[in-house]
Amino acid sequence: MSANSPLVPRVLLTNDDGIDAPGLAVLEAVAAEIAHEVWVVAPEHDQSGTSHSISLHAPLRVSRRGERRFGVAGTPGDCVVMAARHLMANAPPTLVLSGINRGGNLGVETMFSGTVGAAMTGLLLGLPSIALSLTFRDRERVRWDTAREIAPGVIRQLLAIAHDAPTCLNVNFPDIDASQVGPLTPTKQGVGLVTGIEVLEQVDPRGLPYHWLTFHRGRRENTPDSETAVVASGRVSVTPLHFDRTDERTFGILARALQSGV
């Protein structure tokens, strides 16, 4: 098998920016290089910030957008479940790719990200999953060409590494030309760039108030092996994620205190 031969029998693509997002189109081109069969099951509309949520109190409507291509009126997590347990039930995906997100998913933001949430849903279903995001400085000049050129090799590298169990990997590409991108580097989540969440109040034309929630971002102390630091240095970051968010240090404090009768 040549270095450019497809590695994956069936890959499922999804995202949180919506089925018509440019990042998904880039990912479809990438997936065509690494998979024999490509399925797209993605939200009908932008679902950014929905994390791992699934719809338990509303029906899910599915629209066929082409051969092996479906839009779902739901969250990224809904899309993965619908694909694996319904649309592809007779031949489930062997890999889930989520993205390519417009904007990085670094540090704390991975907790809110629908891109990462879709990949984590794949992990929950026992499917190896990769979330892919592209950082940018100018929203109107996102370097899709960088992700398009670099992503196939990155995915091939990751698939060549043996794992004992299904994994969820969070990959972030830097906002530089592909020719300048450094190597794929293992990273830890770190704190990222989010400094807070604010409520912005506005008034509509009828004089009624409405509100927007927005992240505030700024410089924070991130260790050299964090996603944020590695991507800022021009390298591609990859962070292995799992569901156990136990704070071991606080667990130890609680255990010792409660055992002593406090």
MIDREN-855768 format. One record per residue (C-alpha): residue number from 0; residue in three letters; x, y, z. Coordinates in steps of 0.1 Angstrom, whole numbers, plus 5000, padded with zeros to 4 digits. Layout:
MIDREN-855768
{node NUM; 'ala'; {X; Y; Z}} ...
//
This chain:
MIDREN-855768
{node 0; 'met'; {5000; 5000; 5000}} {node 1; 'ser'; {5014; 5034; 4990}} {node 2; 'ala'; {5017; 5063; 5014}} {node 3; 'asn'; {4988; 5080; 4997}} {node 4; 'ser'; {4964; 5050; 4997}} {node 5; 'pro'; {4932; 5053; 5016}} {node 6; 'leu'; {4935; 5040; 5051}} {node 7; 'val'; {4899; 5041; 5063}} {node 8; 'pro'; {4870; 5019; 5051}} {node 9; 'arg'; {4843; 5044; 5061}} {node 10; 'val'; {4847; 5078; 5076}} {node 11; 'leu'; {4820; 5100; 5091}} {node 12; 'leu'; {4823; 5137; 5088}} {node 13; 'thr'; {4805; 5162; 5109}} {node 14; 'asn'; {4810; 5197; 5124}} {node 15; 'asp'; {4794; 5224; 5145}} {node 16; 'asp'; {4795; 5253; 5119}} {node 17; 'gly'; {4768; 5237; 5098}} {node 18; 'ile'; {4766; 5215; 5067}} {node 19; 'asp'; {4773; 5244; 5044}} {node 20; 'ala'; {4803; 5257; 5062}} {node 21; 'pro'; {4836; 5261; 5042}} {node 22; 'gly'; {4855; 5241; 5068}} {node 23; 'leu'; {4834; 5210; 5061}} {node 24; 'ala'; {4840; 5213; 5024}} {node 25; 'val'; {4877; 5213; 5031}} {node 26; 'leu'; {4873; 5183; 5053}} {node 27; 'glu'; {4854; 5164; 5026}} {node 28; 'ala'; {4884; 5170; 5002}} {node 29; 'val'; {4908; 5158; 5029}} {node 30; 'ala'; {4886; 5127; 5037}} {node 31; 'ala'; {4885; 5117; 5000}} {node 32; 'glu'; {4923; 5111; 5002}} {node 33; 'ile'; {4923; 5089; 5033}} {node 34; 'ala'; {4890; 5069; 5031}} {node 35; 'his'; {4873; 5045; 5007}} {node 36; 'glu'; {4839; 5058; 5016}} {node 37; 'val'; {4829; 5092; 5030}} {node 38; 'trp'; {4797; 5100; 5048}} {node 39; 'val'; {4786; 5135; 5059}} {node 40; 'val'; {4761; 5139; 5086}} {node 41; 'ala'; {4762; 5175; 5099}} {node 42; 'pro'; {4739; 5201; 5115}} {node 43; 'glu'; {4716; 5220; 5093}} {node 44; 'his'; {4726; 5252; 5111}} {node 45; 'asp'; {4755; 5266; 5131}} {node 46; 'gln'; {4757; 5247; 5164}} {node 47; 'ser'; {4788; 5263; 5179}} {node 48; 'gly'; {4790; 5261; 5217}} {node 49; 'thr'; {4767; 5231; 5220}} {node 50; 'ser'; {4795; 5209; 5234}} {node 51; 'his'; {4784; 5172; 5238}} {node 52; 'ser'; {4747; 5179; 5241}} {node 53; 'ile'; {4722; 5156; 5225}} {node 54; 'ser'; {4685; 5163; 5219}} {node 55; 'leu'; {4663; 5144; 5244}} {node 56; 'his'; {4632; 5166; 5243}} {node 57; 'ala'; {4627; 5173; 5206}} {node 58; 'pro'; {4624; 5152; 5174}} {node 59; 'leu'; {4653; 5151; 5150}} {node 60; 'arg'; {4646; 5158; 5113}} {node 61; 'val'; {4670; 5145; 5087}} {node 62; 'ser'; {4672; 5159; 5051}} {node 63; 'arg'; {4691; 5141; 5023}} {node 64; 'arg'; {4717; 5164; 5007}} {node 65; 'gly'; {4731; 5139; 4983}} {node 66; 'glu'; {4747; 5105; 4982}} {node 67; 'arg'; {4759; 5096; 5017}} {node 68; 'arg'; {4752; 5133; 5027}} {node 69; 'phe'; {4727; 5143; 5053}} {node 70; 'gly'; {4717; 5174; 5073}} {node 71; 'val'; {4703; 5170; 5108}} {node 72; 'ala'; {4682; 5196; 5126}} {node 73; 'gly'; {4701; 5190; 5158}} {node 74; 'thr'; {4735; 5192; 5175}} {node 75; 'pro'; {4768; 5178; 5164}} {node 76; 'gly'; {4763; 5150; 5190}} {node 77; 'asp'; {4729; 5142; 5175}} {node 78; 'cys'; {4746; 5139; 5141}} {node 79; 'val'; {4771; 5113; 5153}} {node 80; 'val'; {4745; 5093; 5170}} {node 81; 'met'; {4721; 5094; 5141}} {node 82; 'ala'; {4749; 5084; 5117}} {node 83; 'ala'; {4763; 5055; 5138}} {node 84; 'arg'; {4731; 5041; 5152}} {node 85; 'his'; {4707; 5048; 5123}} {node 86; 'leu'; {4720; 5061; 5089}} {node 87; 'met'; {4751; 5039; 5090}} {node 88; 'ala'; {4738; 5012; 5113}} {node 89; 'asn'; {4745; 4983; 5089}} {node 90; 'ala'; {4781; 4995; 5083}} {node 91; 'pro'; {4792; 5019; 5111}} {node 92; 'pro'; {4820; 5044; 5105}} {node 93; 'thr'; {4855; 5033; 5113}} {node 94; 'leu'; {4866; 5069; 5120}} {node 95; 'val'; {4848; 5101; 5130}} {node 96; 'leu'; {4863; 5134; 5118}} {node 97; 'ser'; {4848; 5166; 5132}} {node 98; 'gly'; {4855; 5200; 5116}} {node 99; 'ile'; {4874; 5217; 5102}} {node 100; 'asn'; {4863; 5243; 5127}} {node 101; 'arg'; {4867; 5280; 5118}} {node 102; 'gly'; {4887; 5290; 5149}} {node 103; 'gly'; {4909; 5271; 5173}} {node 104; 'asn'; {4895; 5249; 5201}} {node 105; 'leu'; {4922; 5255; 5228}} {node 106; 'gly'; {4922; 5250; 5265}} {node 107; 'val'; {4889; 5256; 5283}} {node 108; 'glu'; {4871; 5262; 5250}} {node 109; 'thr'; {4872; 5225; 5243}} {node 110; 'met'; {4846; 5221; 5271}} {node 111; 'phe'; {4821; 5242; 5251}} {node 112; 'ser'; {4831; 5233; 5215}} {node 113; 'gly'; {4805; 5214; 5194}} {node 114; 'thr'; {4834; 5203; 5172}} {node 115; 'val'; {4851; 5186; 5201}} {node 116; 'gly'; {4817; 5175; 5215}} {node 117; 'ala'; {4810; 5156; 5183}} {node 118; 'ala'; {4843; 5138; 5185}} {node 119; 'met'; {4837; 5130; 5222}} {node 120; 'thr'; {4803; 5116; 5213}} {node 121; 'gly'; {4821; 5093; 5188}} {node 122; 'leu'; {4844; 5082; 5216}} {node 123; 'leu'; {4813; 5075; 5238}} {node 124; 'leu'; {4800; 5052; 5210}} {node 125; 'gly'; {4834; 5034; 5208}} {node 126; 'leu'; {4845; 5051; 5176}} {node 127; 'pro'; {4880; 5066; 5172}} {node 128; 'ser'; {4875; 5103; 5166}} {node 129; 'ile'; {4895; 5134; 5157}} {node 130; 'ala'; {4884; 5170; 5161}} {node 131; 'leu'; {4901; 5194; 5137}} {node 132; 'ser'; {4902; 5232; 5141}} {node 133; 'leu'; {4920; 5260; 5123}} {node 134; 'thr'; {4931; 5291; 5142}} {node 135; 'phe'; {4928; 5326; 5126}} {node 136; 'arg'; {4936; 5362; 5134}} {node 137; 'asp'; {4913; 5377; 5107}} {node 138; 'arg'; {4879; 5361; 5104}} {node 139; 'glu'; {4876; 5371; 5068}} {node 140; 'arg'; {4910; 5356; 5058}} {node 141; 'val'; {4910; 5321; 5073}} {node 142; 'arg'; {4939; 5300; 5059}} {node 143; 'trp'; {4918; 5271; 5046}} {node 144; 'asp'; {4946; 5262; 5022}} {node 145; 'thr'; {4969; 5254; 5052}} {node 146; 'ala'; {4944; 5229; 5067}} {node 147; 'arg'; {4937; 5214; 5033}} {node 148; 'glu'; {4974; 5208; 5026}} {node 149; 'ile'; {4984; 5197; 5061}} {node 150; 'ala'; {4954; 5177; 5074}} {node 151; 'pro'; {4958; 5145; 5053}} {node 152; 'gly'; {4993; 5139; 5065}} {node 153; 'val'; {4984; 5147; 5101}} {node 154; 'ile'; {4955; 5122; 5100}} {node 155; 'arg'; {4977; 5096; 5085}} {node 156; 'gln'; {5003; 5101; 5112}} {node 157; 'leu'; {4977; 5097; 5139}} {node 158; 'leu'; {4961; 5066; 5124}} {node 159; 'ala'; {4995; 5049; 5122}} {node 160; 'ile'; {4999; 5051; 5160}} {node 161; 'ala'; {4984; 5021; 5176}} {node 162; 'his'; {4959; 5026; 5205}} {node 163; 'asp'; {4946; 5001; 5230}} {node 164; 'ala'; {4911; 5017; 5229}} {node 165; 'pro'; {4891; 5042; 5210}} {node 166; 'thr'; {4904; 5077; 5214}} {node 167; 'cys'; {4894; 5113; 5209}} {node 168; 'leu'; {4921; 5136; 5196}} {node 169; 'asn'; {4919; 5174; 5195}} {node 170; 'val'; {4939; 5188; 5166}} {node 171; 'asn'; {4946; 5225; 5160}} {node 172; 'phe'; {4963; 5241; 5130}} {node 173; 'pro'; {4982; 5273; 5133}} {node 174; 'asp'; {4973; 5305; 5113}} {node 175; 'ile'; {5004; 5305; 5090}} {node 176; 'asp'; {5012; 5294; 5055}} {node 177; 'ala'; {5014; 5256; 5051}} {node 178; 'ser'; {5051; 5259; 5041}} {node 179; 'gln'; {5059; 5273; 5075}} {node 180; 'val'; {5040; 5249; 5097}} {node 181; 'gly'; {5060; 5229; 5122}} {node 182; 'pro'; {5056; 5193; 5131}} {node 183; 'leu'; {5027; 5176; 5147}} {node 184; 'thr'; {5033; 5179; 5185}} {node 185; 'pro'; {5016; 5161; 5214}} {node 186; 'thr'; {5001; 5186; 5238}} {node 187; 'lys'; {4981; 5190; 5270}} {node 188; 'gln'; {4949; 5210; 5271}} {node 189; 'gly'; {4961; 5239; 5292}} {node 190; 'val'; {4940; 5269; 5302}} {node 191; 'gly'; {4937; 5284; 5267}} {node 192; 'leu'; {4928; 5320; 5260}} {node 193; 'val'; {4893; 5324; 5276}} {node 194; 'thr'; {4893; 5350; 5304}} {node 195; 'gly'; {4855; 5351; 5310}} {node 196; 'ile'; {4820; 5350; 5296}} {node 197; 'glu'; {4800; 5382; 5293}} {node 198; 'val'; {4763; 5391; 5287}} {node 199; 'leu'; {4758; 5418; 5261}} {node 200; 'glu'; {4723; 5434; 5263}} {node 201; 'gln'; {4708; 5450; 5232}} {node 202; 'val'; {4673; 5464; 5223}} {node 203; 'asp'; {4654; 5453; 5193}} {node 204; 'pro'; {4634; 5476; 5169}} {node 205; 'arg'; {4603; 5470; 5190}} {node 206; 'gly'; {4621; 5482; 5221}} {node 207; 'leu'; {4624; 5448; 5237}} {node 208; 'pro'; {4657; 5437; 5253}} {node 209; 'tyr'; {4677; 5407; 5240}} {node 210; 'his'; {4710; 5393; 5251}} {node 211; 'trp'; {4741; 5378; 5235}} {node 212; 'leu'; {4766; 5356; 5254}} {node 213; 'thr'; {4802; 5361; 5243}} {node 214; 'phe'; {4836; 5348; 5253}} {node 215; 'his'; {4864; 5372; 5263}} {node 216; 'arg'; {4898; 5361; 5253}} {node 217; 'gly'; {4932; 5374; 5263}} {node 218; 'arg'; {4967; 5364; 5272}} {node 219; 'arg'; {4969; 5337; 5299}} {node 220; 'glu'; {4998; 5317; 5314}} {node 221; 'asn'; {5000; 5285; 5293}} {node 222; 'thr'; {5027; 5259; 5298}} {node 223; 'pro'; {5051; 5252; 5268}} {node 224; 'asp'; {5034; 5218; 5262}} {node 225; 'ser'; {4999; 5233; 5260}} {node 226; 'glu'; {4978; 5235; 5229}} {node 227; 'thr'; {4978; 5273; 5230}} {node 228; 'ala'; {5016; 5276; 5233}} {node 229; 'val'; {5024; 5249; 5206}} {node 230; 'val'; {5000; 5264; 5181}} {node 231; 'ala'; {5013; 5299; 5188}} {node 232; 'ser'; {5048; 5286; 5179}} {node 233; 'gly'; {5036; 5275; 5145}} {node 234; 'arg'; {5032; 5238; 5151}} {node 235; 'val'; {5002; 5215; 5149}} {node 236; 'ser'; {4989; 5204; 5183}} {node 237; 'val'; {4972; 5171; 5191}} {node 238; 'thr'; {4957; 5165; 5226}} {node 239; 'pro'; {4942; 5132; 5237}} {node 240; 'leu'; {4910; 5137; 5255}} {node 241; 'his'; {4889; 5116; 5278}} {node 242; 'phe'; {4857; 5119; 5299}} {node 243; 'asp'; {4872; 5117; 5334}} {node 244; 'arg'; {4876; 5153; 5345}} {node 245; 'thr'; {4884; 5144; 5381}} {node 246; 'asp'; {4907; 5169; 5398}} {node 247; 'glu'; {4932; 5145; 5414}} {node 248; 'arg'; {4947; 5171; 5437}} {node 249; 'thr'; {4913; 5182; 5452}} {node 250; 'phe'; {4902; 5146; 5453}} {node 251; 'gly'; {4932; 5139; 5476}} {node 252; 'ile'; {4924; 5168; 5498}} {node 253; 'leu'; {4888; 5158; 5501}} {node 254; 'ala'; {4897; 5122; 5509}} {node 255; 'arg'; {4922; 5131; 5536}} {node 256; 'ala'; {4898; 5156; 5552}} {node 257; 'leu'; {4868; 5133; 5552}} {node 258; 'gln'; {4888; 5103; 5564}} {node 259; 'ser'; {4900; 5124; 5594}} {node 260; 'gly'; {4864; 5133; 5603}} {node 261; 'val'; {4863; 5170; 5591}} 
//
